[in-house]
Amino acid sequence: MNEVLWAFGRASGIVSLALLTAVLVLGIVSRSGRPLAGLPRFSVALVHRSTALTAVTFLVLHVGTLMLDPHAKLGLGDAVVPFLAGWNPFWVGLGTTAFDLVVALVVTGLLRHRFGQRAFRAIHWAAYALWPVAFAHALGSGTDAGSLWFQAYAWACAGAAASAVLWRLSAGFAETAAARFGRV
């Protein structure tokens, strides 16, 4: 059973990285106001939210499974308070930091109507910090981090995230988004 928990914990972490990458990219596309693959613009936001929910599910499975796994020895405090883990505290702490940022994003997303749009957007900028922290966690504490297949996978995710962020920072993005939302 221990091997199953460890394997599931690893697999759910690997899937989480891809899903968090997709959420970041979809969030940027959603903010641009552009349609995606023939979907109307409002659908991009729905796909973003659905992907985010799926990412959170896999992240909870990742953390929860590793808390149950006697090999990982991840305690509740390790899952919530960064840099307390007995094993590899720095890299696990980065994962905890990413998890805490996800919790903040989920809470503000669920209570968006209470926070208001401006506060929601301000807190949502944490997603740009979340992704590289989660990426560093995967590279530093992942059991498969040294394998060629994982390196290719992780750096493909990094390429997608970096491309989306660079596009988001470009002057063309701001001009197009403003024009699409009628702010020109």
N, C-alpha and C positions, 0 to 999 in steps of 0.2 A: 504493500500500500504506500510506503514511503516513496518509492520510485515513481508511482503514479502522481502523487501530490507534487513532487519536485518537477516532473515533466510538465504537468498541467500549469504549475506556477510559471515555469519558463515560457511555455507556449503562449499563455495568456499575456505575458509581458511583451513578447515579440509581436503579437497581434495588436496590443495596445499602442505600440510605437507607430505602426502603420495607420491605425485609426486616428491617433492624435495628429499625425501628419495630414491625413485627409480632412480632419476637422479644421486645421489651420488653413489649408488651401481653400476649402469650401467657404470658410468665414471671410477670407479675402475676396474670393469671387463674389460672394453675396454682397459684400460692402461695395464692390465695384458697380453693382446694378446690372451686370451683364447676365444674359441667359447662359445656361450650361447645357451642352449636348441636346439642344432643342427644347429644353425645359423652359417654361416661363420664369421670369425673374423671381416671383414669389416662391416658386418651387425650389429654387436654389437654397433659400433660407430654410425651408422645410427639410431638405436633404441634409443641410448643415446640422440642424437640431437632431435629426434622427441618427446621424453618424456620431454626433457628440454623445448621445444617450448610449449608443452601442459601445463607444470608447470607454465611457464611465463604467459600464457593465463589465467589460473585460478588465479594466483596471481594478475594480473591486474584487473580481475573481482572482486576479494576480496577487493582490495583497492578502486577501482572505485565505487563499490556498497556501501561501507561504507562511501565514500565521499558524496554520494547522500542521504544516510540515515540520517534523522534529529535526530534520537536517538544517533547515533555514533558521530555526529558532527566532523567528520574528515575533516580538511581543506587541501588544496594543500600543504601548508607549513608543516603540520603534516605528510603528506605522503612522503615528500622529506627530511626534516631536522629532525634528531632524537631528541627525548625528548622535543618536544614543545607542544605536545597534552595537551589539557585541562583535559581530562579524562585519568587517569592511565598513566601518562607521561613516567614512566620508562618502563613499559611493552609494551606500544604502540611504544615507542622509539626503543625498540629492534626489533620490526617488521619493523619499518622504516629503521633501519640499515640493516636488512636482505634484504629489498627491494632495498636499494642502492647498496648492494653487487650484487644482481641479475642484476641490470642495468649495473654495471661494467662488469660482466661476459657476458652479452648479447652484449654489445658494442664491447668488445674485440673479441668475437666470430664472430660478423659480419665483423669486420675489421681485422680479423686474418692475412690476406695477407699483410696488411700494418704494423702491429706490428712485424711480424716475429714469428717464432715458439718458440724461447726462451722467449720472452716477453709474448706471449700468455700463455705459461705454467706457468710462474711466477705469472701472474695475476689470472690464473685459480686455483691456490692454495687457493684463497679466498673462494672457495667452501667448503673447510674444516672448515672455520670459519662461513660461512653462515648457515650451517645446525644447529649447536647448538644454534645459536642466534635465528633462526626461531623457533626451538623447545622450547626454553625458552619463547619466545613471546606467543606461543600457550598455554603453561602451565600457564603463568601469566595473560594474558588478555582474553583468550578464555572464552566465556560465559559457555561453557560446561566443562571447565577444572576440576571442582570438581566432575563430574559424573564418575561413575565406568567405563562405556563403553568408555568414552573418554580417561581416564587414561590407560586402556588396549590398546586402539588404539595407543595412543602417545608412550607408552613404547614399543609396538611392533615395531613401526617405529624406536625408539631409539636402540632397539636390532639389527635390520637389519643394521642400519648405523654404530653402534659400531662394529659389526662383520666384516663388509666390511673394515672399517678403520684398525682394528687390523690385518686383513689379509693383507692389503696393507703395513702395517708396518713390517710384518714378513719377516724373511730372505728368506723363501721359495718363497715368492712373487717376490722378486727382482731377485733371481736366475732364476726362471721360465720365468719371463718377459724378462730378458736378453737373455736367450737361445732362446726363441721364436722369438725375433727380431734380432737374430744373433750377439749379442754383447758379446759372451763368448770367 
